[in-house]
């Protein structure tokens, strides 16, 4: 069987590793227990988490044992990495609810049966810590000078960094130590923005336990221009269908830039690399085949085959013509909404979440990017007639990517 280290390297996952040659040899020789942490700061995972989930899935398929660490304890502090301000404080109840939502979504990729993967919650050992005992036992192993050189802290120095946030690295390192003691976990993995925190945990184990421990980070999901992927006009690309519909999820990947297709196929699907390279090499209009494969495969992985087929059918209704559009995102207007909006197109754009505000809707109309059916809307005061809402309603379109069916409830 191919060494999973080589699989991850070939598919473009790997960024930094504390002991690359030693870890690669170990992964090829024996079953390794590893962990990835997820702070439940929302009630759904988003596509930014998906690289970590795919990393975990590849490792598990190669015979290694994953630990999913739900950070209900560390979420009470909040990781300052990549943030310009301190995170919002959350209640225990909110954090615990979010952690439960995470686990359900992970089960689509990770096999938790028969101990093949474990779930821990760091609230079990963090929420009851005694401050003085913790600082005497753990804090003495961390140099403030070294911590301040870490990117996650250095970028916050000018705006201000609280001691509360600085303790995050100690807490995450303590997580690694606890899992090492409880489950012989010797590897922590995570996104490359976590390098300093992950390395801190590996170093802590090597100092306190006098045994090997490894840190490995994976690439962040970015475009070919280095910008984070997964941001839409409606917000983050959530994995929860109630926060981002399967259709919107499908459409996002159907419309990614040509230059990003091959990388997304390698990182976000299990397609063989020979097929990934073939699809990624397609040019001009032929690249649409690769985008359809990416959109369907990833939607199927996240939402299931039935929802992926529905999303594909709805997309073909718009771009291919003649197909069933019954699964397209729909706004069914109540009598009150009809009366309040006056059926003005600008108001309907907001109700359909194709515009963030009425002023945004007016800018879209003035820019020539709004259509009702095939009719281009140029007047910001334009309105539909009540008759247009009858039956199947009309399709409201913004540019090439935003669609919503509008009908009467």
C-alpha positions as CSV (number, residue, x, y, z in Angstrom):
1,X,0.0,0.0,0.0
2,X,1.3,3.5,-0.9
3,X,2.6,5.5,2.1
4,X,-0.1,8.0,3.1
5,X,2.6,10.7,3.5
6,X,3.3,10.3,-0.2
7,X,-0.5,10.4,-1.0
8,X,-0.9,13.6,0.9
9,X,2.2,15.1,-0.7
10,X,1.1,14.1,-4.2
11,X,-2.3,15.6,-3.8
12,X,-0.9,18.9,-2.5
13,X,-1.9,18.7,1.2
14,X,1.5,19.0,2.9
15,X,2.9,22.4,4.1
16,X,5.2,22.0,7.1
17,X,6.4,19.0,9.2
18,X,8.6,18.9,12.3
19,X,10.4,15.7,11.4
20,X,9.4,14.8,7.8
21,X,11.7,11.8,7.1
22,X,11.2,10.3,10.5
23,X,7.4,10.7,10.3
24,X,7.2,9.3,6.7
25,X,9.1,6.2,7.7
26,X,6.8,5.8,10.8
27,X,3.6,6.1,8.8
28,X,4.8,3.5,6.4
29,X,5.8,1.1,9.1
30,X,3.0,1.1,11.7
31,X,-0.5,2.2,12.7
32,X,-0.3,5.8,14.1
33,X,-2.9,7.6,16.2
34,X,-3.2,11.2,15.3
35,X,-5.6,14.1,16.0
36,X,-7.0,17.2,14.5
37,X,-8.9,19.8,16.6
38,X,-12.0,21.7,15.7
39,X,-13.2,24.6,17.8
40,X,-17.0,24.7,17.7
41,X,-17.4,28.4,17.3
42,X,-20.4,28.0,15.0
43,X,-23.2,25.3,14.6
44,X,-21.8,24.1,11.3
45,X,-18.5,23.3,9.7
46,X,-17.7,25.2,6.5
47,X,-15.6,24.4,3.5
48,X,-12.5,25.8,5.1
49,X,-12.6,22.8,7.5
50,X,-12.9,20.4,4.6
51,X,-9.2,20.0,3.8
52,X,-8.7,18.9,7.4
53,X,-11.5,16.4,7.1
54,X,-10.1,15.0,3.8
55,X,-6.7,14.7,5.4
56,X,-8.2,12.7,8.2
57,X,-10.1,10.5,5.8
58,X,-7.0,9.8,3.7
59,X,-5.1,8.9,6.9
60,X,-7.9,6.6,8.1
61,X,-8.1,4.8,4.7
62,X,-4.4,4.1,5.0
63,X,-5.0,2.3,8.3
64,X,-4.2,5.1,10.8
65,X,-6.5,6.0,13.7
66,X,-8.0,9.5,13.9
67,X,-9.0,11.4,17.0
68,X,-11.5,14.2,16.4
69,X,-10.9,16.7,19.2
70,X,-13.9,19.0,19.7
71,X,-12.5,22.1,21.3
72,X,-15.4,23.0,23.6
73,X,-12.8,24.1,26.1
74,X,-10.4,26.1,23.9
75,X,-13.5,27.7,22.2
76,X,-14.1,29.5,25.4
77,X,-10.8,31.4,24.7
78,X,-10.7,31.5,20.9
79,X,-7.7,31.1,18.7
80,X,-6.2,34.5,17.7
81,X,-4.7,33.0,14.5
82,X,-5.8,35.0,11.5
83,X,-8.0,37.3,13.6
84,X,-7.6,41.1,14.0
85,X,-9.8,41.3,17.1
86,X,-10.6,39.0,20.0
87,X,-13.3,36.4,19.3
88,X,-16.8,36.7,20.8
89,X,-17.3,35.0,24.2
90,X,-19.6,32.0,24.0
91,X,-21.6,30.2,26.6
92,X,-21.0,26.6,27.6
93,X,-24.4,25.6,26.2
94,X,-23.8,27.2,22.8
95,X,-20.3,25.6,22.5
96,X,-21.6,22.1,23.4
97,X,-24.5,22.4,20.9
98,X,-22.1,23.4,18.2
99,X,-19.7,20.5,19.0
100,X,-22.6,18.0,18.6
101,X,-23.4,19.5,15.2
102,X,-19.8,19.1,14.1
103,X,-19.7,15.4,14.9
104,X,-22.8,14.6,12.8
105,X,-21.3,16.4,9.8
106,X,-18.0,14.6,10.1
107,X,-19.6,11.2,10.0
108,X,-20.0,11.5,6.2
109,X,-16.3,11.2,5.8
110,X,-14.9,9.6,8.9
111,X,-15.8,6.0,10.1
112,X,-16.5,6.2,13.8
113,X,-17.6,2.5,14.1
114,X,-15.8,-0.1,16.3
115,X,-13.2,2.4,17.6
116,X,-11.9,3.2,14.1
117,X,-12.0,6.8,15.0
118,X,-12.3,8.5,18.5
119,X,-14.0,11.6,19.6
120,X,-12.7,13.6,22.5
121,X,-13.9,17.0,23.9
122,X,-11.2,19.1,25.5
123,X,-13.7,20.6,27.9
124,X,-13.3,17.4,29.9
125,X,-9.8,18.5,31.0
126,X,-9.7,22.2,30.4
127,X,-12.8,23.6,32.1
128,X,-11.8,22.2,35.5
129,X,-8.1,23.3,35.4
130,X,-6.6,25.0,38.4
131,X,-4.7,28.0,37.1
132,X,-1.7,27.8,39.4
133,X,-1.3,24.1,39.0
134,X,-1.5,24.5,35.2
135,X,1.1,27.3,35.0
136,X,3.5,25.4,37.3
137,X,3.1,22.2,35.3
138,X,2.8,23.5,31.7
139,X,3.5,27.2,31.6
140,X,7.1,26.8,32.6
141,X,7.9,25.0,29.4
142,X,6.9,28.0,27.1
143,X,9.1,31.0,26.3
144,X,7.2,34.2,25.9
145,X,9.9,35.5,23.6
146,X,9.4,32.5,21.3
147,X,5.6,32.8,21.5
148,X,5.8,36.4,20.4
149,X,7.8,35.5,17.3
150,X,5.0,33.1,16.2
151,X,3.0,34.5,13.3
152,X,-0.4,34.0,15.1
153,X,0.7,36.4,17.8
154,X,3.1,38.7,16.0
155,X,0.4,40.0,13.6
156,X,-1.8,41.1,16.6
157,X,0.9,43.0,18.5
158,X,0.1,46.4,17.1
159,X,-3.7,46.1,17.7
160,X,-3.3,44.6,21.1
161,X,-3.1,41.0,22.4
162,X,-4.6,39.9,25.7
163,X,-3.0,37.4,28.0
164,X,-6.3,35.5,27.8
165,X,-5.6,34.9,24.1
166,X,-1.9,34.1,24.6
167,X,-2.9,31.2,26.8
168,X,-4.5,29.5,23.7
169,X,-1.2,28.0,22.6
170,X,-0.6,26.5,26.0
171,X,-4.1,25.0,26.0
172,X,-3.8,23.5,22.6
173,X,-0.4,22.1,23.5
174,X,-1.9,20.6,26.6
175,X,-4.6,18.9,24.5
176,X,-1.8,17.1,22.6
177,X,-0.2,16.1,25.8
178,X,-3.4,14.7,27.2
179,X,-4.2,12.7,24.1
180,X,-0.7,11.4,24.0
181,X,-1.1,10.1,27.6
182,X,-4.6,8.7,27.1
183,X,-4.4,7.2,23.6
184,X,-0.7,7.2,22.7
185,X,-1.5,10.0,20.1
186,X,1.9,11.0,18.6
187,X,0.9,13.3,15.7
188,X,-1.2,16.5,15.6
189,X,-2.3,17.8,12.2
190,X,-4.1,20.9,11.1
191,X,-4.1,23.9,8.8
192,X,-0.9,25.8,8.2
193,X,-2.1,28.8,10.2
194,X,-1.9,26.5,13.2
195,X,1.8,25.6,12.8
196,X,3.0,27.5,15.9
197,X,0.3,26.0,18.1
198,X,0.8,22.4,16.8
199,X,4.6,22.6,17.1
200,X,4.2,23.8,20.7
201,X,2.3,20.6,21.6
202,X,4.9,18.4,19.9
203,X,7.7,20.2,21.8
204,X,5.8,19.9,25.1
205,X,5.5,16.1,24.8
206,X,9.2,15.7,23.8
207,X,10.2,17.8,26.9
208,X,7.8,16.4,29.5
209,X,7.4,12.8,28.3
210,X,10.8,12.3,26.7
211,X,9.2,10.5,23.7
212,X,8.6,11.3,20.0
213,X,5.8,13.5,18.9
214,X,5.2,15.1,15.5
215,X,3.6,18.2,14.1
216,X,2.3,18.4,10.5
217,X,0.3,21.1,8.8
218,X,-1.7,21.1,5.6
219,X,-2.4,23.7,3.0
220,X,-5.3,26.2,3.5
221,X,-8.0,26.2,0.9
222,X,-7.0,29.2,-1.3
223,X,-7.4,30.3,-4.9
224,X,-4.5,30.4,-7.4
225,X,-4.2,34.1,-6.3
226,X,-3.7,33.1,-2.7
227,X,-7.2,34.3,-1.5
228,X,-9.2,32.1,0.9
229,X,-11.9,30.1,-0.9
230,X,-15.4,29.5,0.4
231,X,-16.7,33.1,0.7
232,X,-19.9,33.9,-1.1
233,X,-22.1,36.9,-1.3
234,X,-24.4,35.1,1.2
235,X,-21.5,34.4,3.6
236,X,-19.4,31.3,4.3
237,X,-19.8,28.1,2.2
238,X,-21.4,26.1,5.1
239,X,-21.7,22.3,5.1
240,X,-25.1,22.5,6.8
241,X,-27.8,22.5,4.0
242,X,-30.0,24.9,6.1
243,X,-27.2,27.5,6.0
244,X,-26.1,26.9,2.4
245,X,-28.4,24.9,0.1
246,X,-27.0,22.0,-1.9
247,X,-27.9,24.0,-5.0
248,X,-25.8,27.0,-3.9
249,X,-23.0,24.7,-2.8
250,X,-23.1,22.9,-6.2
251,X,-23.1,26.2,-8.1
252,X,-20.1,27.5,-6.2
253,X,-17.9,24.7,-7.4
254,X,-19.5,24.8,-10.9
255,X,-18.3,28.3,-11.2
256,X,-14.7,28.2,-9.7
257,X,-11.9,29.8,-11.7
258,X,-10.3,27.5,-14.4
259,X,-7.0,27.8,-12.6
260,X,-8.4,26.4,-9.4
261,X,-10.1,23.3,-10.7
262,X,-7.3,20.8,-10.6
263,X,-6.2,21.8,-7.1
264,X,-9.8,21.5,-5.8
265,X,-10.2,18.1,-7.3
266,X,-6.9,16.9,-5.7
267,X,-7.7,18.3,-2.2
268,X,-11.5,17.9,-1.9
269,X,-12.3,14.6,-3.7
270,X,-11.0,11.1,-3.7
271,X,-10.7,10.9,-7.5
272,X,-7.4,9.1,-8.6
273,X,-4.7,11.6,-9.4
274,X,-4.5,10.4,-13.0
275,X,-8.1,11.5,-13.5
276,X,-7.5,14.7,-11.6
277,X,-4.6,15.6,-13.9
278,X,-6.7,14.7,-17.0
279,X,-9.5,16.9,-15.9
280,X,-7.2,19.7,-14.8
281,X,-5.5,19.7,-18.2
282,X,-8.7,20.5,-20.1
283,X,-8.7,23.9,-21.7
284,X,-11.3,26.6,-22.8
285,X,-14.9,25.3,-22.9
286,X,-13.8,21.7,-22.2
287,X,-12.8,22.7,-18.6
288,X,-16.6,22.8,-17.9
289,X,-16.5,19.0,-17.8
290,X,-14.0,19.2,-15.0
291,X,-16.1,21.7,-13.2
292,X,-19.2,19.6,-13.5
293,X,-17.3,16.6,-12.0
294,X,-15.9,18.7,-9.2
295,X,-19.4,20.2,-8.4
296,X,-21.2,16.9,-8.4
297,X,-18.6,14.9,-6.6
298,X,-18.1,17.3,-3.8
299,X,-21.8,18.0,-3.4
300,X,-22.4,14.2,-3.2
301,X,-19.7,13.8,-0.6
302,X,-21.2,16.6,1.6
303,X,-24.9,16.2,1.0
304,X,-25.4,12.8,-0.5
305,X,-26.2,11.4,-4.0
306,X,-29.8,12.4,-4.1
307,X,-29.2,16.1,-3.3
308,X,-26.2,16.2,-5.7
309,X,-28.5,15.0,-8.5
310,X,-31.2,17.5,-7.6
311,X,-28.6,20.3,-7.7
312,X,-27.2,19.2,-11.0
313,X,-30.7,19.0,-12.5
314,X,-31.5,22.5,-11.3
315,X,-28.3,23.8,-12.8
316,X,-28.9,22.2,-16.1
317,X,-32.4,23.7,-16.2
318,X,-30.6,27.1,-16.2
319,X,-27.6,26.5,-18.3
320,X,-28.6,23.6,-20.5
321,X,-32.3,24.5,-21.1
322,X,-35.3,22.3,-20.9
323,X,-34.5,20.4,-17.7
324,X,-36.6,20.3,-14.5
325,X,-36.1,23.4,-12.4
326,X,-38.2,22.2,-9.5
327,X,-35.2,21.9,-7.2
328,X,-34.0,25.4,-7.8
329,X,-33.8,27.7,-4.7
330,X,-37.2,29.2,-4.4
331,X,-38.8,32.1,-2.5
332,X,-42.5,31.6,-2.0
333,X,-44.0,35.1,-1.2
334,X,-46.6,35.4,1.4
335,X,-49.5,37.8,0.9
336,X,-47.8,40.2,3.4
337,X,-44.5,40.1,1.4
338,X,-46.3,40.7,-1.8
339,X,-48.0,43.8,-0.4
340,X,-44.9,45.1,1.4
341,X,-42.5,44.6,-1.5
342,X,-44.9,45.9,-4.1
343,X,-43.3,43.1,-6.2
344,X,-40.4,45.6,-6.9
345,X,-37.5,43.7,-8.4
346,X,-35.1,45.5,-6.1
347,X,-37.0,44.2,-3.0
348,X,-37.3,40.7,-4.5
349,X,-33.5,40.5,-5.0
350,X,-33.1,41.1,-1.2
351,X,-35.9,38.6,-0.3
352,X,-34.2,36.0,-2.6
353,X,-30.8,36.8,-0.9
354,X,-29.3,37.8,-4.3
355,X,-28.6,41.2,-2.9
356,X,-27.5,42.2,0.6
357,X,-29.6,45.3,0.7
358,X,-31.9,47.5,-1.4
359,X,-29.1,49.8,-2.2
360,X,-27.0,46.8,-3.3
361,X,-30.0,45.6,-5.4
362,X,-30.3,49.0,-7.1
363,X,-26.6,49.0,-8.0
364,X,-27.0,45.6,-9.5
365,X,-29.9,46.7,-11.7
366,X,-28.1,49.9,-12.7
367,X,-25.1,47.7,-13.7
368,X,-27.2,45.7,-16.0
369,X,-26.8,42.4,-14.2
370,X,-30.4,41.6,-13.3
371,X,-32.8,39.6,-15.3
372,X,-36.4,38.3,-14.9
373,X,-36.5,35.2,-17.1
374,X,-34.7,36.4,-20.2
375,X,-35.8,40.1,-19.7
376,X,-33.1,42.4,-18.6
377,X,-34.1,44.8,-15.9
378,X,-32.8,48.4,-16.3
379,X,-35.2,50.4,-14.2
380,X,-34.6,50.4,-10.4
381,X,-38.3,51.0,-9.9
382,X,-39.3,48.0,-12.1
383,X,-41.9,45.6,-10.6
384,X,-43.4,42.3,-11.5
385,X,-47.1,41.8,-12.1
386,X,-49.2,39.6,-9.8
387,X,-49.9,37.3,-12.8
388,X,-46.1,36.5,-13.2
389,X,-46.1,34.9,-9.7
390,X,-48.9,32.4,-10.6
391,X,-48.2,28.8,-11.3
392,X,-44.4,28.1,-11.3
393,X,-43.5,31.7,-10.9
394,X,-40.5,33.4,-12.6
395,X,-36.8,33.0,-12.4
396,X,-34.9,36.0,-11.0
397,X,-31.3,36.0,-12.1
398,X,-28.3,38.0,-11.0
399,X,-25.3,37.8,-13.4
400,X,-24.3,34.3,-14.5
401,X,-24.2,32.6,-11.1
402,X,-27.2,33.8,-9.0
403,X,-30.6,32.3,-9.6
404,X,-33.8,32.1,-7.6
405,X,-37.4,31.1,-8.5
406,X,-40.0,33.6,-7.2
407,X,-43.6,32.5,-6.9
408,X,-46.6,33.0,-4.7
409,X,-46.9,30.9,-1.5
